[in-house]
């Protein structure tokens, strides 16, 4: 079950959905400490990374969703943020980016790490897939329901995932 961020913070949950090089999407949701939806997004990725193996490709999709989520949070003037992702290795890379400078994905890690260095407080957490259902559903929507290169923002939870979202907030909204 999704857990709220600490009081005064927002939480960004992101996920990537990858089937093959030309069939990948990402999604994310930002909620306040009461679980209330601030914004969400879904996107379908371009097939730009044809030469990479599966693991690298999945990291890129998850990283793309994280990058988009961080930019969205920044633009919404969120300055206290918990970033939660189910990509455990990527979570570790973002916590210690200098340790991965020579990694195959070093440039991508630096790109996201530079967003984390802005004038805000962002804490990165790993979460199991079981607490990332809404972001997972948004990522699948991106992969299956929109055109490559598109990004669709959601001011409110989309109908396809509303039940999943609502099931996570009854105890928090009180």
N, C-alpha and C positions, 0 to 999 in steps of 0.2 A: 504494500500500500504506500502511496506517495506520502511523504512527510513534509510539513511546511518548513520554510527557512526560519531562522531566528527572527525575533520581533524587529521590525524596521527594515528588513531585507526583502528582496524579491528572489525568486528562484527561477533559473533558466534550466529547463530540461530539453535536451536535444537528442536526436538519433539520426542515423543514416540507414537507408534500405538499399541493398545492392543485390542484384540478380546476375548481372553480367555488365560488361564494359558500357554498353549503350542503354542500360536499364537500371538507373540508380536515382534515388531521391533522398531528400533530407527534410527534417521538420523540427520544429521547436515550439515551446510554449513558455511564456513568462507569467508567473503568478505571484501574488503578494503573500504575506505571512498568514493570511486567512484562507488561502487557496483560491482566491478570486482571480479570474482570468484578466490579465492586462492586455496581452496580445499573443498571437501565434502566427506561424507561417509554415508553408510547405513549398518545396521547390524540386524541380527535376534538373539533374546535372547534365551538362554537356559531356560527350564522350571524348574528353581531352587527353586521357591518360592511358592510351592503349598499350604501352609497353610494360606496364607494371603488373606484378603478381597480385593474387587475390588479397592478401593481407594489406598490402600497400594501398590497393584500390579502396578497400573498406575504410581504412584510416582516412583517406582523402575525403570520402563521402561524409564520414562522421565529423571530420575537421571542417568541411564546408558548412555543415549545419551549425557547428559551434561558432564559426566565424560570423555567419549570418545572424545567429542569436545574440552574440555579443554586440554587433553593430546595431541591431534593433534595440537592445537594452540601452545602449549609449544614447541613441537618438531619442528614446523615450525618457531620457534624463534619469534613468535608474542609476544610482551611485553606490548602492550597497547590494551586492548580488552574490548568490550562491549558484555556481554552475555545476550541474549534475549531469554526468554522461555515463552510459553503460559500457563505453569503450575504455576498459581498465588501463591498457597500455598507453593510450592517448592521454588519459587523465594523468598518468605518471609523467609523461613527456611534458605536459603543460605545467606541472608543478616544478619540474627541474629542467627547463629548456636548454640550459647551457650544457647539460650532460649529454644532449642528443644532437649537438651541432654537426657531427659527422655522420649522422644517421641518414639513410636514403631520403627520409622525409624532413630533414633538417630545415630546409627553406620553408616548408609548410608550417612546421612547429614555430619557427621564428615569426612568421606572419601572424599567427594567432597570439603568440606570447607578447607581441608588440601591442596588441589590443588590451591585454591584461595589464600592461604597464601604464595605461592612461590614469588620469586623476580620479580614481574610484577604488573601491574595495571589492575585489572579486576573489572568492574562495572556490577552489576546484575540488569536487568530490567525485568519487566513483560510486555508482549506484547499480544494483543488479537490474536486469531487464524487467523484473517483476514490479519495480516501482517507476518504470519509465513508459507505461502503457500509452499515455496520451501522445508523447513525442514519437513513439514507435508508430502509432496509427497515422500521425501527420506525415511521417517519413514515407510510409507505404502509399498514402494518398499522393504524395509528390511523385513517387515512382510510377504510379499507375493511372493517375487522373489528369495530369497536366502535361503541357508540351515541354520538350527539352529547352532548357534555358529560362523557363518561366519561374517566377516566384509569386506566390499568392499569400497576401497577409490576411489575418483573421482578427477583426476587432472583437468578435464573439466566437465561442467554440462552434465549429461547423457541425451541421446536423449529423454527419456520419460518425462523429466521435463524442457527441454530447453526452450520451449515456455513460461512456467510460469516464469522461471528465466529472460528471455529476456524482458518480459513485465514489469519487475520491474526496469530496469536500463536505459531506453532511456534518461530520463532527467538528470541522474547522470553522465553518461559517457562524457558528453559535457565539 
